[in-house]
Amino acid sequence: MLKPRNGEGKQAFFKRAVQELMKEGKTKNAAIAEASATWNQHNLSAGGNGYHFLSAPVQFDLKQKDNKEPTEQRTFDILAYAGGIVDLGYYKFIIAVKGIKNKAAFPCLYEHERKAIAGTSTKVSKKNNELFCHGKFHNTAEAAHIIELADDDFPWQASMGIWAEDVRYLARDEKAKVNGIAVTGPLYIWETSEMKEISICSLGQDGETAAITMSCPTTDTEFYMEYSKELKLALGLAADASDVEVEAAIAGLKLT
């Protein structure tokens, strides 16, 4: 049975697992999803108190390069969201994968810094209610830094910046089916949303660039929310409003 070896890091396991699963006949997306689930399940069961920082896995094209040949285009594949419920305590929601929109090409950034361009996501695929991003690295210092450490098995994480557009409130005890999952209110359903960027991060946390950042797409996911200046202004608050003020404003919204 496929599982992490003693002392094997996440990135090393992920590369090995995806290769083995694809040799068994699985598609790249299916292999990425299974490798991620295997790693998460193993570490949750072995984590003592059950807490483990989970993140969206990044699969790099790590073919060895011949220095005498022109540099080949390096690529990445990211399992960005697996369609589960996000429970932040004060705000519980689920994003309909079929309603996630994106431009044909959008930025892949380093640590959510707008000026730190690492690459471009050139394809988004949706299968089995999961969302994948596929793309290429550019010839930038940030991309070189990411690739160098990935080749050395640094466990990069990923997170996506996604904005809600059409939100439906599911009242208490009301039922619905989203992403193939039966859900019961109270719950907010993001019927349509837009993914504007994907980032490769050391810790998978967002900064000022996104209202919502997702890290680690599993049903046991830990999610992190940062409030952007744009969100604060849209709520009628000052740009430097506190988290408490933002959460109070969100709680007072009448969403239907």
Residue pairs with C-beta under 8 A, 6 or more apart in sequence:
2 17
2 20
2 21
2 34
2 35
2 38
3 38
3 42
4 13
4 38
4 39
4 42
4 43
5 13
8 16
9 153
9 155
10 39
10 57
10 155
11 150
11 153
11 154
11 155
11 156
12 153
13 35
13 39
14 35
14 36
14 39
14 57
14 59
15 59
15 60
15 62
15 153
17 31
17 34
17 35
17 38
17 39
18 28
18 31
18 32
18 35
18 59
21 30
21 31
21 34
21 35
22 28
22 31
26 34
28 59
28 77
29 77
29 79
29 125
29 127
29 130
29 132
30 127
32 57
32 59
32 77
32 79
32 132
33 79
33 82
33 128
33 130
35 57
36 56
36 57
36 79
36 217
36 218
37 218
39 57
40 52
40 54
40 216
40 218
40 220
43 52
44 50
44 52
44 220
53 203
53 204
53 216
53 222
54 215
54 216
54 218
54 220
54 221
54 222
55 157
55 158
55 159
55 204
55 215
55 216
56 78
56 79
56 80
56 81
56 157
56 158
56 159
56 160
56 204
56 214
56 215
56 216
56 217
57 78
57 79
57 158
58 76
58 77
58 78
58 150
58 156
58 157
58 158
58 200
59 76
59 77
59 78
60 74
60 75
60 76
60 147
60 150
60 151
61 74
61 75
61 76
62 150
62 151
63 72
65 71
65 72
71 139
73 136
73 137
74 136
74 137
74 143
74 147
75 134
75 135
75 136
75 137
76 108
76 119
76 133
76 134
76 135
76 136
76 137
76 200
77 132
77 133
77 134
78 132
78 133
78 134
78 158
78 198
79 130
79 131
79 132
79 217
80 131
80 132
80 133
80 158
80 160
80 195
80 198
80 214
80 217
81 95
81 97
81 100
81 130
81 131
81 160
81 214
81 217
82 129
82 130
82 131
82 217
82 218
82 219
82 221
83 94
83 95
83 97
83 129
83 130
83 131
83 178
83 179
83 180
83 181
83 217
84 94
84 179
84 181
84 217
84 218
84 219
84 221
85 92
85 93
85 94
85 181
85 183
85 187
85 219
86 92
86 93
86 94
86 95
86 214
86 221
86 223
88 223
88 225
90 247
90 250
90 251
91 188
91 247
91 250
91 251
92 186
92 187
92 188
93 167
93 187
93 188
93 189
93 190
94 178
94 179
94 181
94 183
94 187
94 188
94 189
94 190
95 162
95 190
95 193
96 178
96 179
96 189
96 190
96 191
96 192
96 193
97 126
97 129
97 130
97 131
97 179
98 126
99 166
99 190
99 191
99 192
99 193
100 124
100 126
100 131
100 162
100 192
100 193
100 194
100 195
101 165
101 192
101 193
101 194
101 195
102 121
102 124
102 194
102 195
102 196
103 196
104 122
105 120
105 121
105 122
106 120
106 121
106 195
106 196
106 197
106 198
107 114
107 117
107 119
107 120
107 121
107 197
107 198
108 117
108 118
108 119
108 120
108 121
108 133
108 135
108 137
108 197
108 198
108 199
108 200
109 116
109 117
109 118
109 142
109 197
109 198
109 199
109 200
109 209
110 116
110 117
110 118
110 142
110 143
110 145
110 146
110 199
110 200
110 201
111 199
111 200
111 201
111 202
111 207
112 159
112 161
112 197
112 199
112 201
112 206
112 207
112 209
112 210
112 213
113 207
113 209
114 209
116 142
117 138
117 140
117 142
117 143
118 137
118 138
118 140
118 142
118 143
118 146
118 199
118 200
119 135
119 136
119 137
119 138
119 143
120 135
120 136
120 138
121 133
121 134
121 135
121 198
122 134
122 135
122 136
123 133
123 134
123 135
124 131
124 132
124 133
124 134
124 195
125 131
125 132
125 134
126 132
128 180
129 179
129 180
129 181
130 217
131 195
131 217
133 160
133 198
135 198
137 143
137 146
137 147
146 156
146 200
149 156
150 156
156 200
156 201
156 202
157 200
157 201
157 202
157 203
157 204
157 215
157 216
158 198
158 199
158 200
158 201
158 204
158 215
159 198
159 199
159 201
159 204
159 205
159 206
159 213
159 214
159 215
159 224
160 195
160 197
160 198
160 199
160 213
160 214
161 195
161 196
161 197
161 198
161 199
161 206
161 209
161 210
161 211
161 212
161 213
162 193
162 194
162 195
162 196
162 210
162 212
162 214
163 193
163 194
163 196
163 210
163 211
163 212
164 190
164 193
164 211
164 212
165 190
165 191
165 192
165 193
165 194
166 190
166 191
166 192
166 193
167 188
167 189
167 190
167 191
167 255
168 188
168 189
168 191
168 255
168 256
169 185
169 186
169 187
169 188
169 189
169 255
169 256
170 176
170 183
170 184
170 185
170 186
170 187
170 188
170 189
171 185
171 186
172 185
172 186
173 184
173 185
174 184
174 185
175 182
175 183
175 184
175 185
176 182
176 183
176 185
176 187
176 189
177 183
178 189
183 189
188 255
196 210
197 209
197 210
199 206
201 215
204 213
204 215
204 216
204 224
205 213
205 215
205 224
205 226
206 212
206 213
206 224
206 225
206 226
207 226
208 226
208 228
208 229
209 228
210 226
210 228
211 225
211 226
211 227
211 228
211 230
211 231
212 225
213 223
213 224
213 225
213 226
214 221
214 223
215 221
215 222
215 223
215 224
216 222
216 223
227 241
227 243
227 246
229 239
231 246
232 238
232 239
232 240
232 241
232 246
233 239
235 241
235 246
235 249
235 250
236 249
237 245
237 246
237 249
